[in-house]
């Protein structure tokens, strides 16, 4: 649940401003923060988390794992998985259960390859109406960096901006 000020002073004006345009919203939650952040209920706004290993929002991951398993496995033909293709197929074929939950499955995919997992999810997005489905490429698919608090302070110092008091 977002705070009142965040909702009233940021999120609602943002949604009003973008209207019905297709929008990718970059959410600045660091990789060491254990929270989801803003995900719009509107289908024309897609949230991306560029500072985390998992750049995808919870709704995208959930839909990807609820995609028909045969169709999810077929996506592996569209992505260069190298000699790890069978490992990806094995993971994709596993059902999400209470003991093997969505986070466990996602972690297993990322352990097989972050970039490759991003490309698989991006291929899945092309079957949806999410804003990124309209794109032929997305530069963050290649990103494996995870930005944590110390990185933010280092970047501020190195840039000459300095750390706020």
Backbone bond lengths (Angstrom), bond angles and torsions (degrees), N, CA, C in turn:
res aa  C-N    CA-C-N  psi(-1)  N-CA   C-N-CA  omega(-1)  CA-C   N-CA-C  phi
1 X - - - 1.448 - - 1.525 108.21 -
2 X 1.306 116.39 125.75 1.460 119.53 179.07 1.522 110.33 -78.84
3 X 1.307 114.81 155.36 1.455 119.97 178.99 1.518 109.40 -69.88
4 X 1.321 115.57 157.23 1.462 121.50 -178.37 1.524 110.94 -55.99
5 X 1.350 116.89 -48.35 1.466 119.50 -176.25 1.525 111.11 -64.36
6 X 1.322 117.33 -38.69 1.462 120.49 178.25 1.523 109.73 -62.50
7 X 1.317 115.84 -45.88 1.463 120.12 -178.71 1.527 111.66 -64.77
8 X 1.321 116.80 -49.99 1.467 120.99 -173.92 1.527 113.74 -76.88
9 X 1.330 117.59 -34.52 1.460 120.13 -173.68 1.526 114.20 -99.40
10 X 1.328 117.40 -16.13 1.469 120.01 179.76 1.526 112.65 -120.01
11 X 1.333 115.73 -60.00 1.467 119.99 -169.08 1.523 113.26 -68.30
12 X 1.334 117.23 -49.68 1.471 119.01 -179.52 1.528 112.11 -63.34
13 X 1.353 119.37 -44.51 1.470 118.00 176.19 1.534 112.63 -63.03
14 X 1.326 117.05 -36.54 1.463 121.05 178.01 1.525 110.38 -61.32
15 X 1.333 117.09 -48.68 1.466 120.36 -179.36 1.525 111.27 -64.09
16 X 1.317 116.95 -36.47 1.464 120.25 177.93 1.528 109.88 -66.09
17 X 1.330 116.62 -42.63 1.463 121.85 -178.32 1.531 111.61 -62.87
18 X 1.327 118.18 -44.30 1.469 119.92 -176.34 1.521 112.37 -77.09
19 X 1.329 116.92 -20.82 1.464 119.19 178.13 1.513 111.96 57.47
20 X 1.339 115.93 -126.64 1.461 121.20 -178.62 1.532 113.33 -100.48
21 X 1.340 116.79 4.58 1.466 119.99 178.78 1.527 110.40 -63.62
22 X 1.331 116.04 149.61 1.463 120.60 173.62 1.525 108.44 -75.57
23 X 1.335 116.06 127.86 1.466 120.98 -173.30 1.521 110.47 -136.37
24 X 1.336 115.69 137.10 1.456 121.54 168.37 1.521 105.78 -105.37
25 X 1.319 116.36 117.77 1.462 123.00 -177.66 1.526 109.14 -99.92
26 X 1.332 116.24 119.16 1.463 121.61 179.08 1.522 108.58 -88.44
27 X 1.323 116.55 117.97 1.460 122.63 -176.61 1.529 108.26 -101.43
28 X 1.336 116.50 125.35 1.458 122.09 -172.99 1.510 115.21 -86.75
29 X 1.314 117.61 48.85 1.463 121.20 175.33 1.527 107.64 -90.59
30 X 1.337 115.73 126.73 1.461 121.01 -177.96 1.529 111.21 -70.62
31 X 1.319 114.42 164.57 1.456 121.26 179.08 1.512 114.28 -66.71
32 X 1.335 117.78 -20.02 1.466 120.83 179.47 1.524 112.83 -97.43
33 X 1.318 117.45 7.39 1.462 121.08 176.92 1.526 108.81 -98.76
34 X 1.303 116.55 126.86 1.463 121.63 -177.17 1.523 110.11 -96.85
35 X 1.316 115.37 69.87 1.463 120.70 176.70 1.514 108.58 -154.15
36 X 1.307 115.91 159.89 1.458 121.00 -175.33 1.524 112.25 -89.38
37 X 1.321 118.11 -40.48 1.458 119.61 -177.98 1.511 112.15 82.92
38 X 1.313 115.02 -162.04 1.460 123.10 -172.21 1.526 112.22 -76.05
39 X 1.310 114.64 123.46 1.460 121.35 169.58 1.518 106.00 -130.83
40 X 1.308 116.22 115.68 1.457 120.67 -178.61 1.523 110.14 -68.95
41 X 1.296 115.68 147.51 1.466 121.30 173.82 1.532 110.21 -81.27
42 X 1.321 116.20 -10.39 1.461 120.86 -178.06 1.527 109.67 -82.03
43 X 1.306 116.34 135.55 1.464 121.14 -174.49 1.527 113.38 -72.98
44 X 1.321 118.01 -14.16 1.463 120.17 -179.85 1.530 112.84 -89.06
45 X 1.346 117.31 -2.91 1.464 121.56 179.96 1.524 108.80 -117.02
46 X 1.326 116.00 121.47 1.463 121.35 179.27 1.520 109.21 -116.26
47 X 1.325 116.79 125.96 1.463 121.76 179.88 1.524 110.75 -89.43
48 X 1.331 115.17 137.86 1.464 123.64 176.90 1.525 107.23 -128.22
49 X 1.325 116.48 143.52 1.464 122.51 -177.66 1.532 109.09 -117.09
50 X 1.337 117.99 85.49 1.467 120.86 -170.89 1.524 115.55 -69.23
51 X 1.331 118.85 -15.10 1.466 120.66 -176.90 1.519 113.06 -95.12
52 X 1.329 117.71 -4.38 1.462 121.29 -178.45 1.530 110.11 -103.89
53 X 1.336 115.54 161.33 1.464 119.02 173.26 1.523 108.91 -62.57
54 X 1.323 116.62 -45.02 1.456 121.50 176.98 1.524 108.19 -90.18
55 X 1.324 116.27 100.66 1.462 120.51 -178.18 1.525 112.54 -77.68
56 X 1.329 117.33 -11.16 1.461 121.87 -173.28 1.522 111.55 -89.82
57 X 1.313 115.93 146.89 1.462 120.93 177.49 1.529 110.18 -75.99
58 X 1.304 114.63 161.01 1.470 121.66 -178.33 1.530 111.73 -56.70
59 X 1.333 117.12 -38.42 1.464 119.54 -178.70 1.527 111.75 -66.24
60 X 1.325 117.78 -37.75 1.466 120.97 178.32 1.526 110.36 -66.70
61 X 1.330 116.76 -46.37 1.469 120.89 -179.88 1.525 110.28 -61.20
62 X 1.313 116.56 -43.69 1.464 120.90 179.90 1.533 111.21 -61.06
63 X 1.321 116.74 -45.41 1.470 119.79 179.08 1.534 111.06 -66.07
64 X 1.322 116.71 -37.26 1.466 120.44 177.99 1.526 110.36 -61.74
65 X 1.328 117.04 -44.05 1.462 120.05 -179.19 1.525 112.71 -76.37
66 X 1.316 117.60 -17.71 1.460 120.65 175.66 1.527 111.97 -93.10
67 X 1.327 116.28 -2.82 1.457 122.73 174.65 1.527 106.97 -63.15
68 X 1.302 117.86 148.05 1.466 119.93 179.06 1.529 109.30 -55.89
69 X 1.323 116.09 131.26 1.465 120.85 -174.73 1.528 111.54 -57.04
70 X 1.316 118.06 -42.19 1.469 120.38 179.67 1.525 111.33 -60.65
71 X 1.323 116.07 -39.75 1.470 119.99 179.59 1.529 110.85 -71.59
72 X 1.336 117.00 -36.93 1.470 120.46 177.39 1.527 110.04 -64.20
73 X 1.321 116.70 -43.71 1.467 120.97 178.42 1.531 109.85 -63.37
74 X 1.327 117.52 -37.95 1.467 121.06 179.63 1.529 111.70 -62.46
75 X 1.327 117.71 -26.46 1.467 120.74 178.14 1.527 111.66 -62.40
76 X 1.329 116.91 -23.99 1.471 119.90 -179.27 1.529 111.78 -64.63
77 X 1.334 117.41 -19.01 1.465 120.44 176.69 1.525 111.78 -73.79
78 X 1.338 116.90 -18.23 1.467 121.78 -177.25 1.524 113.32 -96.55
79 X 1.327 117.28 -4.17 1.466 121.73 -174.77 1.525 108.81 -125.75
80 X 1.327 116.16 137.15 1.466 120.58 177.55 1.525 108.97 -76.44
81 X 1.316 116.24 102.81 1.462 122.12 -179.14 1.523 111.85 -104.56
82 X 1.318 115.98 -1.03 1.460 120.28 178.86 1.516 112.04 57.15
83 X 1.333 115.43 -140.90 1.468 120.13 -177.59 1.530 112.34 -79.63
84 X 1.324 117.57 4.87 1.472 121.17 178.67 1.529 112.73 -99.56
85 X 1.320 117.11 6.07 1.458 120.22 -176.16 1.526 111.89 -56.83
86 X 1.318 117.96 -44.31 1.475 119.81 -178.03 1.530 110.92 -65.13
87 X 1.332 117.04 -34.34 1.468 119.97 177.55 1.538 110.27 -65.56
88 X 1.334 116.41 -42.51 1.465 120.00 177.15 1.526 110.92 -63.07
89 X 1.325 116.69 -43.74 1.469 120.32 179.90 1.523 110.34 -61.66
90 X 1.335 116.94 -44.43 1.472 120.18 178.85 1.528 111.22 -58.84
91 X 1.325 116.66 -43.29 1.469 120.20 -179.81 1.520 110.87 -68.13
92 X 1.323 117.26 -44.86 1.465 120.16 179.81 1.526 111.70 -61.98
93 X 1.324 117.03 -32.40 1.469 121.21 -177.76 1.526 113.05 -74.36
94 X 1.318 117.39 -16.59 1.475 120.25 -179.36 1.524 110.52 -73.78
95 X 1.314 114.39 135.98 1.465 120.63 176.55 1.526 110.10 -76.16
96 X 1.322 116.71 141.97 1.461 121.06 170.93 1.523 107.14 -75.75
97 X 1.325 115.90 128.46 1.468 122.48 -179.41 1.527 108.15 -134.29
98 X 1.323 118.13 173.41 1.470 118.90 175.57 1.537 112.87 -59.04
99 X 1.323 118.16 -32.81 1.474 120.82 179.76 1.527 112.28 -84.89
100 X 1.309 117.22 -29.01 1.471 123.04 177.98 1.525 106.36 -120.16
101 X 1.337 114.00 81.14 1.461 118.87 -171.77 1.532 111.97 -81.54
102 X 1.317 114.18 179.57 1.459 121.67 -177.04 1.529 111.39 -57.84
103 X 1.336 117.41 -42.19 1.466 120.74 -179.72 1.528 111.12 -65.08
104 X 1.330 117.11 -38.62 1.470 120.60 177.76 1.527 110.91 -62.96
105 X 1.312 116.05 -44.00 1.463 120.55 -179.81 1.528 110.43 -65.57
106 X 1.324 116.49 -42.71 1.458 120.14 179.11 1.529 110.84 -63.92
107 X 1.321 116.86 -42.66 1.471 120.94 178.29 1.523 111.12 -60.91
108 X 1.326 116.33 -39.20 1.465 120.28 178.81 1.532 111.10 -66.04
109 X 1.325 116.15 -39.86 1.467 119.17 176.76 1.525 110.95 -64.23
110 X 1.336 116.92 -46.03 1.467 120.08 179.43 1.523 111.50 -63.44
111 X 1.327 117.71 -34.71 1.469 120.63 177.29 1.531 110.72 -64.45
112 X 1.320 116.61 -28.35 1.466 120.96 177.39 1.525 111.60 -77.98
113 X 1.326 116.60 -25.62 1.466 121.15 178.76 1.513 111.16 161.00
114 X 1.325 116.43 119.47 1.470 120.95 -178.70 1.524 110.76 -67.40
115 X 1.331 116.83 -52.44 1.466 120.27 -178.61 1.524 110.99 -59.56
116 X 1.318 115.21 -44.46 1.463 119.81 -177.76 1.529 111.09 -63.27
117 X 1.328 116.71 -41.10 1.467 120.46 177.27 1.519 109.92 -62.86
118 X 1.334 116.66 -42.68 1.465 119.93 177.97 1.525 111.26 -59.80
119 X 1.324 116.58 -42.63 1.465 119.76 179.20 1.530 111.67 -65.67
120 X 1.333 117.92 -38.05 1.470 120.52 176.66 1.526 110.95 -62.28
121 X 1.329 116.33 -45.84 1.467 119.42 -179.82 1.525 110.05 -66.07
122 X 1.322 117.38 -37.77 1.462 121.04 177.22 1.531 110.75 -62.88
123 X 1.334 117.14 -41.46 1.470 120.44 175.87 1.524 110.39 -60.69
124 X 1.330 116.36 -41.51 1.460 119.90 176.47 1.527 110.66 -60.73
125 X 1.336 117.08 -43.66 1.470 120.88 -178.51 1.521 111.89 -56.48
126 X 1.327 116.93 -30.65 1.464 120.62 -179.96 1.524 112.22 -64.50
127 X 1.332 117.19 -14.09 1.472 121.25 177.85 1.527 111.24 -93.76
128 X 1.340 116.64 3.65 1.465 121.78 -175.00 1.523 110.63 -116.53
129 X 1.322 115.12 -174.35 1.464 121.24 175.57 1.528 112.07 -105.76
130 X 1.330 117.51 12.16 1.469 120.06 176.35 1.530 109.47 -60.32
131 X 1.335 117.56 151.61 1.469 119.66 -180.00 1.530 114.34 -53.90
132 X 1.326 118.54 -38.83 1.470 119.68 -179.50 1.526 112.97 -68.92
133 X 1.318 118.05 -13.67 1.465 120.86 177.12 1.525 110.74 -64.11
134 X 1.324 116.35 -21.12 1.465 121.59 -179.16 1.528 112.41 -82.20
135 X 1.331 116.99 -10.67 1.466 121.66 -174.35 1.531 111.09 -96.88
136 X 1.326 115.74 146.07 1.465 119.58 176.96 1.525 111.39 -87.26
137 X 1.341 116.61 -20.22 1.458 121.18 -179.61 1.526 108.14 -151.33
138 X 1.326 115.43 160.95 1.461 121.26 178.32 1.524 107.22 -147.90
139 X 1.340 118.46 112.84 1.471 121.47 -172.87 1.526 115.32 -56.03
140 X 1.315 118.91 -30.15 1.463 120.01 -177.99 1.529 113.38 -69.67
141 X 1.316 118.19 -9.83 1.465 120.29 177.72 1.524 110.81 -61.25
142 X 1.318 116.73 -29.55 1.465 122.48 -178.28 1.529 112.77 -84.72
143 X 1.315 117.35 -11.02 1.462 121.39 -172.94 1.525 111.90 -76.96
144 X 1.326 115.47 128.72 1.463 120.62 174.56 1.525 110.92 -118.55
145 X 1.344 116.99 3.23 1.461 120.83 -179.26 1.519 110.78 -72.89
146 X 1.315 115.49 141.14 1.460 122.24 172.84 1.521 105.74 -119.85
147 X 1.317 116.64 119.37 1.463 121.68 -178.10 1.524 108.86 -95.20
148 X 1.341 115.80 122.50 1.468 121.65 178.17 1.527 108.56 -115.25
149 X 1.316 116.18 176.82 1.468 122.39 -174.22 1.530 112.33 -52.37
150 X 1.314 117.79 -48.07 1.464 120.91 -179.36 1.527 111.96 -60.51
151 X 1.326 117.19 -35.13 1.465 120.89 177.41 1.524 111.01 -63.86
152 X 1.332 116.20 -40.43 1.467 120.43 179.72 1.524 109.68 -61.16
153 X 1.334 117.08 -47.31 1.463 120.50 179.42 1.533 111.25 -63.04
154 X 1.332 117.00 -40.64 1.465 120.60 178.42 1.522 110.47 -62.58
155 X 1.322 117.15 -44.51 1.466 121.52 -179.95 1.528 110.37 -62.68
156 X 1.326 116.82 -42.60 1.468 120.28 178.56 1.525 111.29 -62.49
157 X 1.323 116.98 -42.63 1.472 120.93 179.18 1.524 110.99 -66.40
158 X 1.333 116.98 -47.71 1.467 121.19 -176.94 1.525 112.53 -66.37
159 X 1.322 116.73 -28.24 1.464 120.38 -178.77 1.523 112.59 -80.18
160 X 1.345 116.35 -12.03 1.456 119.86 -177.40 1.516 113.55 89.58
161 X 1.316 117.18 -6.53 1.465 120.94 178.83 1.518 110.03 -69.48
162 X 1.309 116.19 -40.83 1.456 121.03 -178.59 1.514 111.71 87.10
163 X 1.315 114.48 166.18 1.463 121.70 -179.05 1.525 108.58 -91.68
164 X 1.332 117.52 129.77 1.468 119.68 178.75 1.527 111.06 -59.56
165 X 1.327 114.91 146.99 1.478 119.98 -179.67 1.508 111.61 -74.91
